[in-house]
Amino acid sequence: MTWPDARDLLPVDADRATLVGRAWLPATGADAAGDAGEDAGRDAAGLDAAGPAVVALRGDDLFDVSIAFPTMRALTEQADPTGALLAALGSGTGQRIGSLAEIVANTPPESRDAARPWLLSPIDLHVVKAAGVTFPVSMLERVIEERARGDQDAAAVIRRDILATIGGSLDELKPGSEEAAALKAMLLERGWWSQYLEVGIGPDAEVFTKAPVLATVGTSVDVGVHPASQWNNPEPEVVLVVSSDGRIVGASLGNDVNLRDVEGRSALLLGKAKDNNASASVGPFIRLFDDGYSLEDLRAAVVSLTIDGTDGFRLEGTSELARISRDPADLVDQVVGEHHRYPDGFVLYLGTMFAPVEDRDVPGRGFTHHDGDLVRIAEPRLGALVNRVRSTADAEPWTFGIDALYRSLAARGLLR
């Protein structure tokens, strides 16, 4: 298996994009930047301890802007994050930590040199939220999971019956509309109503907390699948970055890894199905909104998924964000407001239309991950998020929490 290089991770218009992320910087004594002059500059700024840094991509290089923005939360809370970042860089705040190519190459855990920088998930103190059942195709698959209770053979039969019952498509149905209410009444009469259809076509969206703060992983590392699951898949999604006052300030890509058999047994097992070691990836960078990229551009996003297995299996697909049943701004409005606030902001996975049913092992049993699968989630203007599938016990454990972050910031003189 070959991890992608830096060029494969960037948007097609990277030279015009405002891209920010996070990187782990070793203590300066480890010659993290590979240049004595740069190390001396970091020492003078009090950055002689190891820890995560907020970085900005400028040309082919990454620049540490932690002196201006100690956390990504500090940047995304700015009234104009792009303007604030450009002002900081323009004043000479940014310190080069190395080329993107070198840092990407040093990110995979099995070949990493701990004395040099590597990429992290681009978010830190943001709460990690996710919207579910926002695409008609995935809505049907959730209904099937529920009714099949994790049995893949039963799922194939139920899938045919449900499609026949609803006439084959829910693509044009608007959640909360009179038409949706009429469909609900019909399905109730036939005994086909489901809690997944309730959030799929009813007035209230499903929004849940996907992972703890600081628990997400970035690109070029492993994502975790719990070994208790025998039916699981990636969920490639656009991820919104939202400030504490509800402004959408940028976007990234995410993999909301799903254990279909666990959630299918009971929706009350959602936490077990969704929140596991390395089960949420975000990256490779956050693309901040600016004059050349806005929410309107994001609404036109087309997300692609490629899975390459060590067994030679390959799965490909695309998803148009325009087919989402609830507008991204409407979903944000259902997350934050006078009834629920997030003082450090949040990210929001927007849901997926991917529910792979292509047979992999046994005819009629559909798709499930194998250990070692390489999952590539890409969008032309957001880049590519690439992860390898491992058991949750074999993926890197999550050990760096909020207390560790603030101890690191304090040691580097970044708290003021």
N, C-alpha and C positions, 0 to 999 in steps of 0.2 A: 504494500500500500504506500502511495506517495501523497504526502500532504501538499496542498496547493502553495504556490509561491505568492509573494505580495501582489503581483499584477493581477492574479486571479481573484483577489479579494476586493478590489477597488471598483467603484462605480465607473461606468463608461465615460462620464464627464468629471472625473476626479479632480482635474486641474481647475475646475470651476466650482467645486463643492466645498462647503465648510464642514470638515470632518474632524470630530473629536473623539477621544477614547481614553483608555486608562492602560498604563503599563506598570509592571513591577520593576522598581529600581533597587538593585542591591546597594549595600553600603558603599560609599565612594572609595573606600580602601580596596574594594574588589575591582576597581577600574571599570565601573559599570559603563561609562560612555566610550571607553577605548581611547581616550584622549586626555593627557595630563592637564592641559589648559582647561578643558571642560570640567574635569573633576575639581580643579582648584576653584572654578566659579561656583560650583555647587557647594563646596565646603564653606566658602565665604558667605553664602546665603543660609548656612545652617542646615544644609541638606545632606549631612554625612551619615545618616542612618537609613536602613532599608525600609521600603514601603511602597504603596501604590501612588502613582502620580497621574494627574490629569494631563493628557498630551493632545497636541494638535498636529495634523499632517500639513506640512508645507513642502510642496514639491515632492521629493523622494525621501524626506526626512521627518522624524518625529521630534517635537519640541515640548519639553516639560514646562507647563504654565502653572504649576502648583503654587508658586509664590502669589499669583493673583487669584487663583481658584483652587484652594486646598482639596476640594472635593468636586465631583461632577455636579452634585447638588448645588454647590455654590455658583457654578456657571449657569446651570439651567434655571436658576431662580432670578437671574438678571432680567431687568425689564426688556433688554435687547441682547440676548446671549451672543449672537453673531457680532454685533457692534462692540460689545464688551471684550470679546475674544480678540478681535482685530485691533482694538485699541491697545490691549495688553501686548500683543505681538509687535505692534508698531512702536511701542515704547522700549523695546528691547528686553521685555520680561522673559520671553521664551528661551529656554536653554536646550540646545540640541542634545539628544540622548543617543542618537544613532540613526542609521538608515532604516526605513520601514522594512526593506528586504532582510536585513540582518536580524531585526527584532522578530519578524514573522517566522523566520527560519529557526529561531531559538525558542519558539513557543511550545511545540509539541513536547509533552512531559518526558517521553522516553529518551529524547536526545538533548534535553535542555541543559545548558551551562548556567548553573545557579549564580555565577559571578557576572552574568550579563543580563540586560533587560529582556522581558518578554511581555506579550500582550495579555490583558485581562478582559473580563466583561467591561463594557464601557459605562456601566451604571454602578452607583455605590449606595447612597442613602435612600434612594427612591423605593417606595413600596412597590412590590411586583404584583400587579393585578392582571387578570386575564378574563376576556369575554368568551363565552362558549355559545355554541349553537347559533352562530351568526350567518351561516351559509346554508341554503336548503339541502345540499347534498350531505353535509356533515350532520344536519338535523335528522335526516332519515337514518343515518348510520347510528346515531345515538339512540333513536327509538328502537332500532334493531338490537343494539347491545342490551338495552333494558329488557326487551321481551325474550331475547335468547339467553339472558343471564350468563353470558360468557361462553356459551356453546356455539362454536363456529359452524357446525353442521346445521344446527337449527337456524342460524342467522341467514343462511342462503335461502331457505324456504320462506322465512318471514319477509325477507327483502322483496321477493317476488310478490307476495301477498299485499304488502303495504303499497307498493307502486301501483298495483292494480286497483286498490281501494281509493287512492287519492287521484288517480288519473295520470300518474306518471311524472308530475313536476310541481314544484312549489316556487319556481324561480320568480314569478311575477307577483307573489303574494306579499303585501306590506304588513309587517307586524302591527297588531293593534287595530287594524282596519275592520270595517263591517264584513268584508269578504273573509278575513281571518276568523272572525267570530262565527260566521256561517259554517266554515270548514270545521271549526272546533265542535259545533253542534252535531254535524254529520258524523264526525269521528267518534264522538261520545256515544251516539246512537248505535254505532257498529262495534263499540267496545275497543276502539283503536286509540283512544286518547292516551297521551303520555306526558309526564312532567317535562320531557325534552321539547315536545311540541308546544307546551305552555310557554316556555321561554323563547322558543323559536318564532312563534307567530303571535304570541300575546303581547301586552303593552310593556311588560317588564323584562329587561335583558338579564341573562345570567352573567354575573360578574363575581369572580372568586379571587382569593389571594393565592397566587401560584407558588410563591417561594418566599422565604424570609429575606429581609434586607441583607445584602452582600452575599447571598447564596448562589447567584447566577454565575455561569461560566461563559467564557468568550469563544472565539473561533480557534480552530486548530488544536483543540483538546477534546477529551472524551465527554460524551453525555451518558448518563446512567439509566439503565433499565433494570427495575427490580427483578431478581431471579425468580420470584414467585409467579411472575406473569408469563403466560404462554401465548398471549395474543396482544400485540402492542405495535405502535407505529409512531413515526414522527408527526408533528403538527407544525408545518411551516407557516409562519405568520408575520405580518407587519406589526411592529411594536411602536406605539406612540410614546413620546417623552413629554410629560405634562408637568407644568409648574404647580406650585401650591395654590395659586389662584385660578387654576383651570385652563391656562393657556397651553395649547399644543405648540411646543417650541422646536420639535424635530422628530426624527423617526429612525428606526433601526430594523433589523430582522431578528426573528426569534424562532426557537424550536421548543414548543410546549409539549414535550414528550408525554405520550399517553399510554396507559395500561388499559386496553379496551376490555379485557376480561374482568379486571378488578372493578372498574367503574360500572361495567355491565351487570355485575352481580347486585349492586345497589348504589344508587346515587349518593348514599350516605358514606360511601367509601371514597368519595372524591379526593379527600386529603391524602389517602394512601395511594391513590392512582396518580396523583399529580405532584406531590411534594416529596421527593426523594433526593438522595445525593446526586448532584450534577444533572438533575432532571429538567433544568431550565437553562437554555443558552440564549445569549443576546449578542449581537455584533454584526460585522466586525467593528464598526464605528457607529456613532450617532451622526446623522446628517442634520445639522441645524438648519432651520428655515432661514432663507435670505432672499435677496432680490431674484435669484435664479431658481429657487426651489421652494414651493409652498405647499399648503394642504391640498390645493387643487391639483398640483402635480402628483401628490401622493395618492389621491383618489384614483388616478389613472394607472397605478402600479400593477404590474403583472409579475407575480411571484412564481418562480420555477422550483421544482424539487427533483433532485436526482439521487437515487440510492444505488450504490455499487457494493455488492457483497463479495466476500472472499470466495464464495462458491460460484462466482460468475453471474449471479443474478443481477439484473439491472431494472430499475423502475424509474420512469420519468413522468412528469406531469406539469401543468401550469395552472395558475389560479389568478383570475382577474378580480382585483379588489372592488371594481365597479359592481360585481355581482353580490356584494355583501348586502344582507337584508336590512341592516341598520347602519346609517351613516356614521363614520368615525367620530364626528363632533357630537352626534346624539349619544353615542356610547359614553363619551367622556362626561357629558352632562348627567348621565345616570350614575356615574362613579363619584363625582365631587360636587359639593354644593352646600347649602346651609345645613343639611342633615348629616354630612360626612365630609371631613376635611383631612388633608394630608399636608402637614406643614413642611415636609421635605420633598413634596412632589411625588409623582409615581410614574411608572411605565405601565402601559396597557397593551397586552397581546390582543389583537383584534379578532381572533378566531380563524378557522381554516375551512376551506371547502374540500380539502384532501381527506378522504377516508379510504385508503387503498384497499381494494377488494380483489386485486389481481392475485391469482393463485401462485404460491411460491413453492410449497413442499408437497401438499396433498391436494388433488383436485377438489374444489368446492370449499376448501378451508381458508382461502384468502391469503392475505399478506401478514407476516409478522417478522420482526427484526431477528437477525442472527448476530451473534457476537462478531465484532469487527466490521460491520456495515459502515460505509462512509456516506454520510448524509450531507448533501450540498443544497442549501437554500439560497436562492439568488434573486435579485431584482436589479435591472440595469442601472438604476440611479441610487441604489442603496448598497450595492456590492454583493458579496457572497459570504455567508456564514457556513463554515464547514466543520463538522464534528464526526468523530468515530464513536460507534456504539459499544459500550462495555457494560458489564454488570455494575450495579451501584456500589458493590463492595470493591471493585477493581478500579473504578474511576478515582481520581485524586480526591481525598476527603476534604470537606469544607472545614477549615480550622481558623480562618481569619475573620473574626466577627467585629462588631461595633466597638467593643472595648479595645481590641487589638488595633483597629484603625486609629482611634483617638490617641492611643499611646504612641503609635508611629508618627502621627501628625505632630504631637507634642515634641517627640525626640528630634524631629526635623525642623523645629521652630516655625511651624506653619499655623499654629493656633494663635490668634490675636484678637 
